[in-house]
Amino acid sequence: MSSGPCGACKYLRRKCVKGCIFAPYFDTEQGFAHFAAVHKVFGASNASKLLLSIPANKRLETVITLCYEALARVRDPVYGSVAHIFTLQQQVVTLQAELAYVQARLSTLQSASTEVAASYSNILSVSMDPLFDTTVLHHVLDQQLDNCDLHSVARDFDSRH
């Protein structure tokens, strides 16, 4: 090989021969670190046997999976990639709960705004009556604005008229 040994052969300190099973998948740069993890977790012989038993068109996916699992096992020897999967599942559960809360809150706010709009619609229709005394409306609105409770404004007004 003109560019030197592949990462696997470099790690194993052997000559990289033509047709090396690892050469297409473990380049000289990153391949060294990835193969080191694969070798530590699975062993070079087992990785070689596995790759030889798989059709050539599926080997790249196999090497990616081997590297991912091996690197995960090096980081977390007990759980490996399962720890990452568990973390992602917990995030999904948390985000689903958060989404349910936001949807419920949005529904509540939409219902409340519909009720308030309907009440103010009643207030406006009554206030258009030429015989309507606006001082009562101003008094109720001033009182409720001091308390910042829009639902009470509509309720109090409706109860007085």
Residue, then its C-alpha position, 0 to 999 in steps of 0.5 A: m500500500s502506497s500510503g502506509p498501513c491501515g489503522a488496524c495493521k498500524y495498531l497491530r504493528r504488522k505489514c498491511v497486505k493487499g486484500c487486508i480485510f480492515a484496510p477499506y474501513f480503518d484508515t491511517e488517521q482515525g482508523f487507528a483509534h477506532f480499531a484500538a477500541v474494536h480490538k480491546v472489546f472484540g479482539a482483532s481475530n473475532a472482528s476479522k472473522l465477523l467481517l469475512s462472514i458478512p457480504a461485502n456490501k454489508r461490511l461498512e455498516t458492520v464496521i460502523t456498528l462495531c466501532y460505535e459499540a466498541l467506543a461505547r463499551v470503552r466509555d461505559p464498560v457495563y452498559g455500553s451503547v445501552a446507556h446512551i439509548f437509556t439516556l435518549q429514552q429518558q429525554v423522550v419521556t421528559l419531552q413528551a411530558e413537557l409537550a403534554y403540559v404545554q398542549a394542556r396549558l395552550s388548550t386552557l388559555q384558548s378556552a379562557s380567551t374564548e370565554v373572555a371574548a364572549s363576555y366582552s362581546n356582551i359588554l360591548s353590545v350592552s354598552m352600545d345601548p343609548l340608555f346604558d349608564t357607562t359609569v357602572l361599566h367604568h367602575v367594574l372595569d377599574q375595580q377589576l383592573d386593579n385586581c388584574d382578573l379579567h374573568s372576574v370583570a366579565r362575571d361581575f359585569d354580567s351579574r350586575h346587568 
